[in-house]
Amino acid sequence: MPRTAQQSSSLRADRSDSSLRARTIEVLRDAIIDLRFEPGERLTENRLCEMTGVSPTTIREDLRQLEAEGMVTIKPHVGPTVAEISAKEIGEIYEVRAVLEGLAIGLFVDNAPDADLEKLAEALERLPAALKQPDGRRHIKALDKFYEIMFRSCGNSFVAKLTDSVRTRV
């Protein structure tokens, strides 16, 4: 996918808050989601260090984390590449998501305080407007806010962690 004039080759992480490693992982994750790195594309350590401005050690740790999330594959004799996912795998992931998210929303309804019910309703109301935006990241961020509220108040942190892991894979 060609880069637009607005996209720069820099993926520098903001150094103002949270850990540098967490911010760099987020930057790399977003770059993969935004298709700045194509599925199957090789991710070289030197290039990522240059783009992010972080050390090789941080990049190695980040790539291991992204591999654990299913976003990066480490191929023998090739190195790290952006994970490719088949239509079959996507279908299987959505089957699991449906079960986990159904459980989470049921738990949310049973456990969430009224204030969080209102917040979830507000987040849901914002989704259609976000869908109409040309920037797909706004839609993802609106969905993330919805899920954040639901999982924070569902009363089961394990369901929240599992579902987040599954959502990240897609």
Summary of the structure (lengths in Angstrom):
residues: 170
radius of gyration: 17.7
end to end distance: 19.0
largest distance: 54.3
contacts: 442
relative contact order: 0.11
helix: 64%
strand: 5%
